[in-house]
């Protein structure tokens, strides 16, 4: 249980922004940094936040953030990433789009594109793009994951393998310092890997919070990706690796 109203507001701010800092919160609430550190420690003890250097973040690891909370994280950043990604997709293209709040943002930015063929395992993307009457939408089969409207599993992966896409637009749960794209659900990873194998261009959309999170399963490496769209600076080593791999980085 949250012990006071300030802690409740701190928790809501962390859910919205993905991270809060001690100095920033001390300024907002006009209290000492010691008071804020105590608030963050109490929230961390109950598992609501995870302490990091200088502040705290929404906890992650082997359990994913609730989907509606993920939708609220860094909405402006995701919108900018989505706009840049959509601008790189020409009219008339064939596109695969997987599960994720940032890929859903890309779908909203594609509403004015013409004559797209979009294959997706995301019910939310299909519903969004239904408003674009020139867009042909193919929804994969598979097992429905009620938490986020995703369709996953072997049946989904086999259907994806029937296509050859101009572009795949992929989200992930985390990206580590080695450039590995990570996720939580092995059934979802099967689908993303199938799309990667059947795509001419791989576009990854990941906001800066994905570089602060962890997840246990590997989708692929940024070495397999054509272009990464993000809204934060990558570590210097990872920038160098992407240059070596030929992976473009678009930082919005």
C-alpha positions as CSV (number, residue, x, y, z in Angstrom):
1,X,0.0,0.0,0.0
2,X,1.3,3.5,-0.8
3,X,1.8,5.4,2.4
4,X,1.1,9.0,1.4
5,X,-0.3,11.1,-1.4
6,X,3.1,12.2,-2.5
7,X,4.2,8.6,-3.1
8,X,1.1,8.0,-5.0
9,X,1.8,11.0,-7.3
10,X,5.5,9.8,-7.6
11,X,4.2,6.4,-8.7
12,X,1.9,7.9,-11.3
13,X,4.7,10.1,-12.6
14,X,6.9,7.1,-13.0
15,X,4.2,5.2,-14.8
16,X,3.8,8.1,-17.2
17,X,7.5,8.9,-17.8
18,X,9.1,5.6,-17.1
19,X,11.6,7.1,-14.7
20,X,11.8,9.7,-11.9
21,X,14.9,11.4,-10.5
22,X,15.6,12.3,-6.9
23,X,16.6,15.9,-7.7
24,X,13.6,16.4,-10.0
25,X,11.1,15.2,-7.4
26,X,12.8,17.2,-4.6
27,X,12.3,20.3,-6.8
28,X,8.7,19.4,-7.7
29,X,7.6,18.8,-4.1
30,X,10.0,21.3,-2.4
31,X,11.3,18.8,0.0
32,X,14.8,17.5,0.7
33,X,16.5,14.8,-1.4
34,X,16.6,12.6,1.7
35,X,12.8,12.7,1.9
36,X,12.5,11.7,-1.7
37,X,15.1,8.9,-1.3
38,X,13.0,7.6,1.6
39,X,9.8,7.7,-0.6
40,X,11.5,5.9,-3.4
41,X,13.0,3.3,-1.0
42,X,9.5,2.6,0.4
43,X,8.0,2.2,-3.0
44,X,10.9,-0.1,-4.0
45,X,10.4,-2.2,-0.9
46,X,6.8,-2.9,-2.0
47,X,7.9,-3.7,-5.6
48,X,6.2,-0.7,-7.1
49,X,9.4,0.9,-8.3
50,X,13.0,-0.2,-8.9
51,X,15.8,2.0,-7.6
52,X,18.4,3.1,-10.1
53,X,21.3,5.6,-9.8
54,X,19.8,9.0,-9.1
55,X,16.1,7.9,-9.1
56,X,13.8,5.0,-9.8
57,X,12.1,3.3,-12.8
58,X,9.0,1.1,-13.3
59,X,10.2,-2.4,-12.3
60,X,10.8,-5.0,-15.0
61,X,12.6,-8.3,-15.3
62,X,10.7,-11.5,-15.7
63,X,7.3,-9.8,-15.5
64,X,6.1,-7.3,-18.2
65,X,4.5,-4.0,-17.4
66,X,0.7,-4.0,-17.5
67,X,-0.3,-3.1,-21.1
68,X,-2.4,-0.1,-20.4
69,X,0.4,1.3,-18.2
70,X,2.9,0.7,-21.1
71,X,0.5,2.7,-23.4
72,X,0.9,5.8,-21.1
73,X,4.7,5.6,-20.9
74,X,6.5,8.3,-22.9
75,X,3.5,8.9,-25.3
76,X,5.2,11.9,-26.9
77,X,8.4,10.0,-27.6
78,X,6.5,7.1,-29.1
79,X,4.5,9.4,-31.3
80,X,7.7,11.0,-32.7
81,X,9.3,7.6,-33.3
82,X,6.2,6.4,-35.0
83,X,6.0,9.5,-37.3
84,X,9.6,8.9,-38.4
85,X,9.1,5.3,-39.0
86,X,5.8,5.8,-41.0
87,X,7.5,8.5,-43.1
88,X,10.0,5.8,-44.2
89,X,7.3,3.5,-45.5
90,X,6.1,4.3,-49.0
91,X,2.6,4.0,-50.3
92,X,1.9,0.6,-51.8
93,X,4.2,-1.3,-49.5
94,X,3.6,-4.6,-47.8
95,X,4.2,-4.4,-44.0
96,X,4.2,-6.7,-41.1
97,X,3.5,-5.2,-37.6
98,X,3.8,-7.0,-34.3
99,X,2.5,-6.5,-30.8
100,X,3.4,-3.4,-28.9
101,X,2.4,0.1,-27.9
102,X,5.0,1.8,-30.2
103,X,3.9,-0.3,-33.2
104,X,0.4,0.7,-32.5
105,X,1.6,4.3,-32.6
106,X,3.1,3.6,-36.0
107,X,-0.3,2.3,-37.2
108,X,-1.9,5.6,-36.3
109,X,0.7,7.4,-38.3
110,X,-0.1,5.2,-41.3
111,X,-3.7,6.2,-41.6
112,X,-3.1,8.6,-44.5
113,X,-0.9,6.1,-46.4
114,X,-2.4,4.6,-49.6
115,X,-2.7,1.1,-50.8
116,X,-0.8,-0.6,-48.0
117,X,-1.0,-4.3,-47.3
118,X,-0.6,-4.8,-43.6
119,X,-0.3,-8.2,-41.9
120,X,-0.5,-8.1,-38.2
121,X,-0.9,-10.3,-35.1
122,X,-2.2,-7.3,-33.2
123,X,-5.9,-6.7,-32.9
124,X,-5.4,-3.1,-31.9
125,X,-3.4,-2.3,-35.0
126,X,-6.1,-4.0,-37.2
127,X,-8.8,-1.9,-35.6
128,X,-6.8,1.3,-36.0
129,X,-6.0,0.7,-39.7
130,X,-9.6,-0.3,-40.4
131,X,-10.2,3.5,-40.8
132,X,-7.8,3.6,-43.7
133,X,-10.1,2.3,-46.5
134,X,-7.3,1.9,-49.0
135,X,-5.3,-0.4,-46.6
136,X,-5.7,-4.1,-47.0
137,X,-5.5,-5.7,-43.6
138,X,-4.7,-9.4,-42.9
139,X,-5.1,-10.5,-39.4
140,X,-3.1,-13.7,-38.5
141,X,-4.6,-16.6,-36.7
142,X,-3.3,-17.8,-33.4
143,X,-3.9,-17.9,-29.7
144,X,-5.5,-14.6,-28.4
145,X,-3.5,-13.0,-25.6
146,X,-6.3,-11.0,-23.9
147,X,-4.0,-8.7,-22.0
148,X,-2.9,-6.9,-25.1
149,X,-4.9,-8.1,-28.1
150,X,-2.0,-10.1,-29.5
151,X,-2.2,-13.3,-31.5
152,X,0.7,-15.6,-30.8
153,X,2.0,-19.2,-31.2
154,X,3.0,-21.6,-33.9
155,X,-0.1,-21.1,-36.0
156,X,0.6,-17.4,-36.1
157,X,4.3,-17.9,-37.1
158,X,3.3,-20.4,-39.8
159,X,0.9,-17.9,-41.4
160,X,3.5,-15.1,-41.3
161,X,5.9,-17.4,-43.2
162,X,3.5,-17.4,-46.2
163,X,4.3,-13.8,-47.0
164,X,7.3,-11.8,-48.2
165,X,7.2,-8.3,-46.7
166,X,8.8,-5.1,-47.9
167,X,9.0,-4.0,-44.3
168,X,8.5,-5.4,-40.8
169,X,7.8,-2.9,-38.0
170,X,8.8,-4.6,-34.8
171,X,8.7,-3.6,-31.1
172,X,10.4,-5.3,-28.3
173,X,10.4,-5.2,-24.5
174,X,14.1,-4.4,-24.0
175,X,17.4,-3.9,-25.8
176,X,20.6,-4.8,-23.9
177,X,24.1,-3.3,-24.1
178,X,25.1,-6.1,-26.6
179,X,22.3,-5.0,-29.0
180,X,20.1,-8.0,-28.4
181,X,16.3,-7.4,-28.7
182,X,14.6,-9.0,-25.8
183,X,11.0,-10.1,-24.9
184,X,9.1,-12.1,-22.3
185,X,6.9,-14.5,-24.3
186,X,8.5,-17.3,-26.3
187,X,5.3,-17.7,-28.4
188,X,5.5,-14.0,-29.4
189,X,9.2,-14.3,-30.3
190,X,8.3,-17.2,-32.7
191,X,6.2,-14.7,-34.7
192,X,8.7,-11.9,-34.7
193,X,11.5,-14.2,-35.9
194,X,9.3,-15.5,-38.7
195,X,8.6,-11.9,-39.8
196,X,12.4,-11.1,-39.7
197,X,13.1,-14.1,-42.0
198,X,10.5,-13.0,-44.5
199,X,11.2,-9.3,-44.7
200,X,13.4,-7.2,-47.0
201,X,13.7,-4.4,-44.4
202,X,13.5,-4.7,-40.6
203,X,12.4,-1.6,-38.7
204,X,12.6,-1.6,-34.9
205,X,10.7,1.0,-33.0
206,X,11.9,1.3,-29.4
207,X,11.9,4.3,-27.1
208,X,14.7,5.1,-24.7
209,X,13.1,3.2,-21.8
210,X,13.7,-0.1,-23.6
211,X,17.5,0.4,-23.0
212,X,16.8,0.6,-19.3
213,X,14.7,-2.5,-19.0
214,X,15.4,-6.3,-18.9
215,X,13.7,-9.3,-20.4
216,X,14.7,-13.0,-20.4
217,X,14.3,-14.1,-24.1
218,X,16.2,-13.0,-27.3
219,X,14.4,-12.1,-30.5
220,X,17.4,-11.2,-32.6
221,X,20.3,-8.8,-32.7
222,X,20.4,-5.2,-34.0
223,X,22.9,-6.7,-36.4
224,X,19.8,-8.3,-38.1
225,X,18.0,-4.9,-38.3
226,X,17.9,-2.4,-41.1
227,X,17.0,0.6,-39.0
228,X,16.4,1.4,-35.4
229,X,14.0,4.3,-34.6
230,X,14.4,5.6,-31.0
231,X,14.3,8.8,-29.0
232,X,17.4,8.6,-26.8
233,X,21.1,8.4,-27.2
234,X,22.6,4.9,-27.4
235,X,25.8,3.9,-25.6
236,X,28.9,4.7,-27.6
237,X,29.8,1.1,-27.9
238,X,26.4,0.2,-29.3
239,X,26.5,3.0,-31.8
240,X,29.9,1.7,-33.0
241,X,28.5,-1.8,-33.2
242,X,25.6,-0.6,-35.3
243,X,27.9,1.2,-37.6
244,X,29.9,-2.1,-38.0
245,X,26.7,-4.1,-38.6
246,X,25.3,-1.6,-41.1
247,X,22.3,-0.9,-38.9
248,X,21.0,2.7,-39.3
249,X,19.9,4.7,-36.2
250,X,17.2,7.4,-36.5
251,X,17.1,9.4,-33.3
252,X,14.1,11.6,-33.2
